[in-house]
Amino acid sequence: MDFSLSDEHLRAQQMVRTFAQREVAPIIKEADRNQSMPPHLLPRMAELGILGICIPECYGGQGFDYITLGLTCEELEAADTSLRTAMSVHVGLNSLTLLQWGSETQKQRFLAPQARGEKVAMFGLTEAGAGSDVAAMASTARRDGAEYVVNGEKMWISLASLAHHILWFARTNPERSDPHEQLSAFIIETDRPGVTRGDIHGKLGLRAGSTGWVHCQDVRVPAENRLGEEGEGFRIAMSALDNGRYTVAAGATGLIRAALEASVKYAKERKTFGR
């Protein structure tokens, strides 16, 4: 079996590498000190088509394959982990989940603007008292006619202060004995009344990236914003995490490569004992 990269793969990889090394690497140290992502970077990634790299063209993306997505994450993380994290969340956890589980209306309304980079999306699973343990999740979504009333708080959310909407997981069927069948998924716009959010500062790492919290207080969400059926939230979350983990692993190869290159460079330049 031939594992060589195609010319298309190599061109896409070089495009992302050029962006990351020329436009990101020179400014990322200052961004880390400032604990904020430079505001022009996500729009620039949208301009280059990176935010929709593997989304079909019919939904506003570039139509490349998953290998290209992996190469993209590798090159981003070789320069900066925070941008790869944004890619993992916006594309891996959110956009690819909408592509797999969303209705045609949801794809046109939410996925296409995300793929074009007009909207930024985040993923709301983890909570302060539960982490990613769905059995301990406290967020709820109560059906009220043609709407759901959502309450709860998500913690350690990437892009918390930047995103336009969040893929939110909450309990809708608490009467079911299996906690995995109690969850449902919703697309919640961050400008809905009752949504508040903020950044977490003083992190040990990823300081150039937006990480924060999102709180919903009696937020009314139309039923058409539910992704999949009631009770399918666990399956949706697990499929999303599979895609997200792929992007994290791909990014790690870029980080390893960058560390190796920096080590070799230092070993060749280092002077000690007069040599």
C-alpha positions as CSV (number, residue, x, y, z in Angstrom):
1,M,0.0,0.0,0.0
2,D,1.3,3.4,-0.9
3,F,1.2,5.8,2.0
4,S,2.8,8.7,0.1
5,L,1.0,12.1,0.2
6,S,-0.6,13.3,-3.0
7,D,0.3,16.5,-4.7
8,E,-3.0,18.0,-3.3
9,H,-2.0,17.0,0.2
10,L,1.4,18.5,-0.2
11,R,0.1,21.8,-1.6
12,A,-2.4,22.1,1.3
13,Q,0.2,21.3,3.8
14,Q,2.6,23.9,2.4
15,M,-0.1,26.5,2.4
16,V,-0.8,26.0,6.1
17,R,2.9,25.7,7.0
18,T,3.6,29.0,5.3
19,F,0.8,30.7,7.2
20,A,1.8,29.2,10.5
21,Q,5.5,29.9,10.2
22,R,5.3,33.4,8.7
23,E,2.2,34.8,10.3
24,V,1.8,33.0,13.6
25,A,5.2,31.9,14.9
26,P,6.7,35.5,15.0
27,I,3.9,36.8,17.2
28,I,2.9,33.9,19.4
29,K,5.3,34.6,22.2
30,E,3.7,38.0,22.8
31,A,0.2,36.5,22.5
32,D,1.1,34.0,25.2
33,R,2.3,36.8,27.5
34,N,-0.9,38.8,26.8
35,Q,-3.0,35.7,27.4
36,S,-5.2,36.4,24.3
37,M,-5.4,35.3,20.7
38,P,-4.6,38.0,18.2
39,P,-8.0,38.9,16.8
40,H,-6.9,38.8,13.1
41,L,-5.8,35.1,13.2
42,L,-9.1,33.4,12.9
43,P,-10.4,35.7,10.1
44,R,-7.1,35.1,8.3
45,M,-7.6,31.3,8.7
46,A,-11.1,31.7,7.3
47,E,-9.7,33.7,4.3
48,L,-7.3,30.9,3.6
49,G,-10.0,28.3,3.8
50,I,-8.5,26.6,6.8
51,L,-11.6,26.7,9.0
52,G,-13.5,24.6,6.5
53,I,-10.6,22.6,5.1
54,C,-12.4,19.2,5.1
55,I,-16.0,20.3,4.9
56,P,-17.7,19.6,1.5
57,E,-17.9,22.5,-0.9
58,C,-21.7,22.3,-1.0
59,Y,-21.5,23.5,2.7
60,G,-19.0,26.2,2.1
61,G,-15.9,24.2,2.8
62,Q,-12.8,23.4,0.7
63,G,-13.7,19.7,0.2
64,F,-10.3,18.2,1.2
65,D,-10.1,14.8,3.0
66,Y,-9.3,13.8,6.6
67,I,-5.6,13.4,5.8
68,T,-5.5,17.1,4.8
69,L,-7.2,17.9,8.1
70,G,-4.5,16.0,10.0
71,L,-1.8,17.8,8.0
72,T,-3.4,21.1,8.8
73,C,-3.4,20.4,12.5
74,E,0.2,19.2,12.4
75,E,1.4,22.4,10.8
76,L,-0.7,24.7,13.1
77,E,0.6,23.0,16.2
78,A,4.2,23.1,15.0
79,A,3.9,26.9,15.4
80,D,1.2,27.2,18.2
81,T,-0.9,24.9,20.2
82,S,-3.7,27.4,20.7
83,L,-4.5,27.6,17.0
84,R,-4.6,23.9,16.7
85,T,-6.9,23.8,19.7
86,A,-9.2,26.2,17.9
87,M,-9.1,24.0,14.8
88,S,-9.9,20.9,16.9
89,V,-12.9,22.5,18.5
90,H,-14.3,24.5,15.6
91,V,-13.8,21.8,13.0
92,G,-13.2,18.5,14.8
93,L,-15.7,18.7,17.6
94,N,-18.3,21.0,16.1
95,S,-18.4,21.3,12.3
96,L,-17.8,17.6,11.6
97,T,-20.5,16.7,14.1
98,L,-23.0,19.0,12.3
99,L,-21.9,17.3,9.1
100,Q,-22.7,13.9,10.4
101,W,-25.7,14.5,12.6
102,G,-27.3,17.8,11.4
103,S,-30.4,18.2,9.3
104,E,-30.1,19.9,6.0
105,T,-31.6,23.0,7.4
106,Q,-29.0,23.0,10.3
107,K,-26.2,22.4,7.9
108,Q,-27.2,25.4,5.8
109,R,-27.9,27.6,8.8
110,F,-24.9,26.7,11.0
111,L,-22.4,24.5,9.2
112,A,-22.0,26.6,6.0
113,P,-21.2,29.8,7.9
114,Q,-18.7,27.9,10.1
115,A,-17.0,26.4,7.1
116,R,-16.6,29.8,5.5
117,G,-15.3,31.2,8.7
118,E,-18.2,33.7,9.1
119,K,-19.1,32.1,12.4
120,V,-17.0,30.5,15.0
121,A,-18.2,27.5,17.0
122,M,-17.4,25.8,20.3
123,F,-18.2,22.5,22.1
124,G,-20.0,22.3,25.4
125,L,-19.6,19.0,27.2
126,T,-17.3,19.5,30.2
127,E,-18.6,20.8,33.5
128,A,-16.8,21.9,36.7
129,G,-18.3,19.1,38.8
130,A,-18.3,16.4,36.1
131,G,-15.5,16.9,33.6
132,S,-16.5,14.8,30.6
133,D,-18.4,12.3,32.8
134,V,-21.9,12.3,31.3
135,A,-23.3,10.4,34.3
136,A,-22.5,13.4,36.5
137,M,-23.6,16.1,34.1
138,A,-25.9,18.7,35.7
139,S,-27.0,20.8,32.7
140,T,-30.7,20.3,31.9
141,A,-33.0,21.1,28.9
142,R,-36.7,21.0,29.7
143,R,-39.2,20.8,26.9
144,D,-41.7,23.6,26.8
145,G,-43.9,23.4,23.7
146,A,-41.8,24.2,20.6
147,E,-38.8,25.2,22.8
148,Y,-36.4,23.8,25.4
149,V,-35.5,25.8,28.5
150,V,-31.8,25.2,29.1
151,N,-29.9,25.7,32.4
152,G,-26.4,24.8,33.4
153,E,-22.8,25.8,33.1
154,K,-20.0,24.5,30.9
155,M,-16.3,24.9,32.0
156,W,-12.9,24.8,30.3
157,I,-14.5,25.6,27.0
158,S,-12.2,26.6,24.2
159,L,-13.2,29.7,22.2
160,A,-15.6,30.5,25.0
161,S,-15.4,34.3,24.5
162,L,-15.0,34.2,20.7
163,A,-17.6,31.7,19.4
164,H,-21.0,32.6,17.9
165,H,-22.7,29.3,19.0
166,I,-22.0,26.3,21.1
167,L,-22.9,22.6,20.7
168,W,-24.4,22.1,24.2
169,F,-25.2,18.8,25.9
170,A,-27.8,18.6,28.5
171,R,-30.2,16.1,30.3
172,T,-33.6,15.9,28.6
173,N,-34.7,12.5,29.9
174,P,-33.8,12.2,33.5
175,E,-36.4,9.4,34.0
176,R,-34.4,6.9,32.0
177,S,-32.3,4.5,34.1
178,D,-29.3,4.6,31.8
179,P,-27.6,8.0,32.1
180,H,-26.3,7.6,28.5
181,E,-29.8,7.8,27.3
182,Q,-30.7,10.9,29.2
183,L,-28.6,13.4,27.1
184,S,-29.5,15.5,24.1
185,A,-27.5,17.9,22.0
186,F,-28.4,21.5,21.1
187,I,-27.0,24.3,19.0
188,I,-27.2,27.4,21.1
189,E,-26.4,30.9,19.8
190,T,-24.4,32.9,22.3
191,D,-26.5,36.0,21.8
192,R,-29.6,34.3,23.2
193,P,-31.0,36.0,26.3
194,G,-29.7,34.2,29.4
195,V,-26.3,33.2,27.9
196,T,-23.2,34.6,29.7
197,R,-19.6,33.6,29.3
198,G,-16.1,34.6,30.1
199,D,-12.4,33.7,29.9
200,I,-10.2,31.9,32.4
201,H,-6.9,33.6,33.0
202,G,-3.7,32.4,34.7
203,K,-3.5,29.0,32.9
204,L,-0.3,27.0,33.0
205,G,-0.4,26.7,29.2
206,L,-2.5,27.5,26.1
207,R,-2.4,31.1,27.3
208,A,-2.7,32.5,23.8
209,G,-6.0,30.6,23.3
210,S,-9.5,31.5,24.6
211,T,-10.5,29.0,27.4
212,G,-13.4,29.8,29.6
213,W,-16.9,29.1,30.8
214,V,-20.4,29.4,29.4
215,H,-23.5,29.7,31.5
216,C,-27.2,29.3,30.5
217,Q,-29.9,30.6,32.8
218,D,-33.4,29.8,31.5
219,V,-32.2,30.0,27.9
220,R,-35.1,29.3,25.5
221,V,-33.9,27.3,22.5
222,P,-36.1,26.3,19.5
223,A,-36.7,22.5,19.1
224,E,-35.3,22.8,15.6
225,N,-31.9,23.6,17.2
226,R,-31.8,20.1,18.7
227,L,-29.2,18.0,17.0
228,G,-30.5,14.4,16.4
229,E,-33.2,12.9,18.5
230,E,-33.8,13.2,22.2
231,G,-31.6,10.8,24.0
232,E,-29.0,10.6,21.2
233,G,-26.7,13.1,22.9
234,F,-24.2,10.5,24.2
235,R,-23.8,9.0,20.8
236,I,-23.3,12.4,19.3
237,A,-20.8,13.4,21.9
238,M,-18.7,10.3,21.5
239,S,-18.6,10.6,17.7
240,A,-17.6,14.3,18.1
241,L,-14.8,13.3,20.5
242,D,-13.5,10.7,18.0
243,N,-13.0,13.4,15.4
244,G,-11.5,15.8,18.0
245,R,-9.0,13.2,19.2
246,Y,-7.8,12.7,15.6
247,T,-7.0,16.4,15.3
248,V,-5.2,16.4,18.7
249,A,-3.1,13.4,17.8
250,A,-2.3,15.0,14.4
251,G,-1.3,18.2,16.1
252,A,0.9,16.3,18.5
253,T,3.1,15.2,15.6
254,G,3.6,18.8,14.7
255,L,4.6,19.7,18.3
256,I,7.1,16.7,18.4
257,R,8.6,17.7,15.0
258,A,9.0,21.3,16.2
259,A,10.6,20.2,19.4
260,L,13.0,17.9,17.6
261,E,14.0,20.6,15.1
262,A,14.6,23.1,17.9
263,S,16.7,20.6,19.8
264,V,18.8,19.7,16.7
265,K,19.3,23.4,16.0
266,Y,20.4,24.1,19.5
267,A,22.7,21.1,19.6
268,K,24.5,22.3,16.5
269,E,24.8,25.9,17.7
270,R,25.6,25.3,21.4
271,K,29.1,26.3,22.6
272,T,30.6,24.9,25.8
273,F,34.1,24.6,27.2
274,G,35.4,26.8,24.5
275,R,34.0,24.6,21.7
